[in-house]
Amino acid sequence: MTIFDLLDSAQIVAYWTELSQHEAPYPCEELFPTNKKRGLDLKWLKGAKGLPIVLKTSAFDAAAIPRGRIGFEKLSAEMPYFKESMYIDEELRQELNIVLETGNRAYIDSVMTRVFDDEVQLLRSARVSRERMRMMALTTGVISMANNGQSFTYDYGVPNNHKVTVGTSWSNHASSDPIKDINDGMELIFDETGVKPKRAMCDNTTWRHLRANEGIANDIYARRDRVGHITDSMLKEYIADMCDGLVIYVNAKKYKDESGTATQFMPADTFVLFPEGMLGNTWFGTTPAESDLMSGAAANVSITDTGVAVVTAKKIDPVQVETIVSMICLPSFEEADKIYIIDTTA
């Protein structure tokens, strides 16, 4: 038995599949479920203003008046390519050889578990990259990335009047009126599209401002005939009552960016309204590893998470095992016209 027998792409994928089942899903994995196509190009139809148009009246025995297929805009983009690798170097390989010589299966498994934990960091990073793109789309209407000499910008065309700044900052707990700001946004989206937002997302800072708002607090106290601490459940129940059943998700999840800086997925002082159901898809393209290496003997290739390629390859000088994780990925955003982004700082 060698290190090449213990560490191949199929075993890494199996380990990741088992591990990821016990990790909490990211919120946008539901909003933008995964799908796959071949190649790099992504084309989709974005629904324009969603109000139905009346059928025209007609005389009997008259030819029907043709209607153009209006209300949709075809968008296209080239999906970005992500790729990174990790090595089992000669020094670590020698340490593993010592472990293998013991023949102690439990000892070998415990050491290999630590190795696999390192290897799946690449797959976890791929998952983070997908969520970051989806959250950029949802909270700004634009995906913008720059790293490793590459830059990508994708504008989903969220209407300008669906991106607003409040008149009074929500941090002004005495004078701001968040309930009015939220209802104004819900009514605007309904007036323009015929669909009323039923869900919302905000960051912890924005949620704290809502909980500290004096008008909201006084109304909750009056309804409950009590004074005291306002809990999260009380506030969510109040907003749902005042805003037509709106359900709010407070997104406090973070990731480390390319520089290693801890960053929130949800931008601070941002409140986003969006409708029920899917907002788009997370599309995968076909990576070079999948299209060119799976049928050959040059490397060992497995696919996970719909379209993420995991490659393990032997290197002879220096003697190493290289693991490469790659994906071609970009969200589509068919419901971009139906979201409402509130900057809560005046």
N, C-alpha and C positions, 0 to 999 in steps of 0.2 A: 504493500500500500504506500502511495506517495501523496504529497500535497496536492498533486493534480487530480488524484482520485477523490480527494475529500472536498475540493473547492471547485465546483463547476457551476455554470449559470442556472441549471435546473435546480440544484440544491439551494442556491441563494434565493431563487424565486419562491421555492417551496417554504423556505424559512420566513421570507417576507410576507407571503400570503397568510401564514398562520399568525404571524406577529401583528399584521395590520388589522386583522379581524377584531382584535381587542383594543384598538385605538379609536378614540372618539372621532367621528367624521367631521370634516370641515363644513361650515354652513352652506357654502356655495357648491358643494358636491351634489346637493339635492337640487339647487336652482339651475345648475348647468351640468346635467349628467353626461357621461362620456359616450363618444361615438367615434367611428373611424372611417377613413377614406384612404385612397391611394394617392401618393404624390405629395406635393408641397402646397398646391393652390387650394384655397378655401373660398367657396362662393356660397352665399346664402341670401335668402329673401327676408328683408326686414319689413315688418308690417308698418305701414304709415298710419295716419290718423284713422282710428278704428270705427268711427260712426257709420252705420249702414246708410245706404242711399236708397230713396224710394224708387220703386219701379214706375217707369213712365206709362201713362195711359196711352191707349191706341184705339183706332177705329177698327171695326170688324173688316176682315178681308184685306187688311193692310199688312205690308211686310214689317217684320220686327225691326226696330231701330238698333243697330249694333252698339254695344257698350264697350269702350276700351277697358283693358285690364289695368285699372288705376289702383292706387292704394298700396303698391309694393315697390320697394326699391332694391335692386340687385347690387349687392356689395361683394367685393372680392379682396383678398389679401394673400400674401405669401406667408405661410406659417413659419415662425422662428424655430431654429434648431438648437437643442440643448444637448451638451455632451460633457462628461467629466469621467475621470478614471481614478483607480486606486490600485496600489501594488502590494503584493506579498513579496517583500524584498528578501535578499539572500540571508540577512541576519535573522529575520523572523522565521524564514524557512528552516534554518539550522535549529532554532529553538523547537519548532514543530517536529523536526526529525527526531529530536531527543524524546519528545512526548510519544511519538509513534513507536519508538523502540521499546517503550515500557509495555506495550500491548494491553495496557489498562484502558478498557473501552470507556468507562465512566470518566477517567481523566482526559482521554482524547476528546470526548464529547464536550466536556466543560471548557476545554481550551478552544475547540472549534466554535463553540457558541460565542465566545468573546470575539473570535475572528469574524463570524457572520454578523455580529452586532455592528462591527466597524463597516463591513461591506454594505449592509442595508442602509447606512447613512446616505448613500448616493440615491437610493430609491425614495427615502424619506425626503431628500432635497428635491427630487423631481416632483413629488406630491406637493411640497410647499410652493414650488414654482408655478404649478397649475393654479393653486388657490390664490396666489398673489395676482396673477393675471385676471382671474375672475373677479376678485375684489376691486382691482383697479377699474375694470369695466363697470361694475355696479356702482362704485362711489364717485367716479369722475367721468365716466363715458369714454375714457381713453386709456389704452394700454401703452405705457412708455417705459422702455428699458434700455439701458446702456451699460455694457460690460465687455471686457475682453476684446476691445476693439470693434465691437458690434453694437449697433443701435437700432431699435425698432419702435415705431409709433403706429398705433392703430386707433383711428377715431371712429366710434360707432354711431356718430351722428345724433346723439341725444339733443333734442331741441333746446335752444338757448333759454327759452322761458321755463324749461324744466330744471334749470340749475339756478337757484336763487340764493340770495343772502338776506337774512332777516333784517327788519328795520331796527329792532332793539335786540342786542346780544342776549342769548339765553343765560349768560353768566350774570346778567343784571336780574337778580332774583326778585327784586321788588317791582320792576316795571315791564319786564318782558311778558309776552303772552304766547307761549309755545303751543297751546291747544289751538289757538286761532291760526298760527302759522301752519300747523299740521293739517287742519281742516281746509285751509285755503289751497294747499297743495293737492289734497285728495279731490277737492271739487274741480280744480283746474284739469287734472288728469281725466276725471270722469267727463267733464264737458267736452274735452278734445278727442277722447278715444272711446267713450262709452263704457270704460272699465274703471272701477274704483279700486285703488290700492287697498289691500287687506293686510299687508305685512310691512314691517319696517325694521331697520337695523341701525344701531348707533354704537358709539364707543362708550367706555366707562365714564369719561369726562362729561359727555353730553347727558348721560343718564343721571349723574350726580346733580347736574344743573336742573334737570326736570324734578328730581326729588326735593331740591332745595327751593324751588320756585314758590314764592309766597302765595300767589293766587291759587295755585294747585293745592298747596298744603291747607290753606284756609277752607277751600271747597271740600276737601276730603274730611277735615275736622268737622265741618258743618253737617256733612252727610252722615258721619258716624257718631256725631254728638260726643266727641272726645278730643283730647289734645295729647299728643305723644309722638313717638317715633313713627315715621311713615316707612313701612316695609316695601320691598320690591314688589311683592305680590299685590299690596294695596295700590301701588302706583300703576301697575300694569292693568289691574281691574278698572281703575278710574279712567285711564286713557282709552281703554276698550269701550267703556261706557260713553265717553265724550266724543270719540272719533269713529263711530260706526263699526265697532268690533275689531279695531286695529290690533294686531298682535305684534309685539315688539321683541326682537332678539338683541340682547346686549352682547356685542362681540368684543371680548377682551383678549382674544388669541394673538400671539406674537410669533415672529420668526426672526432669524438673523439674516441680514442682507449680505451681499457679496463682500462687504468690508468687515463683517462680523458684528455689526451694530444691531442690537435688539430693536425691532420695528413692529408697530401694530399693523395688522391687516386692515383694520378699520381706521381711517384717518381721524384724528382728534377733531372735535367740534363739528361733526358731520352726522346728519340724520337723513336716511334714504327711505323713501316709500316705493313699494313695488307690488304688483298684483300676485294673486295666487298662481300656483302651477309653475311650470318650467319657464325660465327666462331666455334660455338658449341651450347650446350644447358645448361640451368641451371636446373639440375635434382633435384627433390624432392623425398625422400623416404616416407614411411608411418610411422608416429610417433606412439609411444605406445598410446598416447592419442586418436588418430584417430582409431587405430585398436582395442583398448580395452574398451574405455569409451563412445563412441558415442551411443552404443546401450543400455547402462545401465542408472541407476538413480543416480549414485554416483556423477556425475558432469554434467555440461552443456558444450557441445563441439560444436564449429563451425570451419569451415575451410575457410581460405582466402588466397589470393595471390597464388593460385594453390595448395600449400601444407603446409601452416603454420597453426598449430592447436592453437586455442584459447580456453582455459578452464576456466570456472568460477566455484568455489566450495565454499560451506558454511563450515565454521569451527565453532565448538560450544564452544571451550574454548582455548583462548579467542574468543569471537564472532567476526568473521571477514568474509569478502568476499575476497578470493584469486583469482587473475587472473594469469594464467600460459600461456606463449607463448612458443611454441617449434617448431622446424623444423629439418628435416634431409635433408641436401642439399649439393650438390657439382656440379660444372660445368664440363661438358665434353668439350674437345677441339679438335675436329676432324681436324681443319685446322691449328694445331700447327706447321706443317712443312712449312707453307706459311707466317709466320710473320718474321720480321727482327727488332731486338732490338738494338738501337744505344745508347751507353753510350757516351755522348757528352763531357766528361771531359777526356783529354788525360792522 
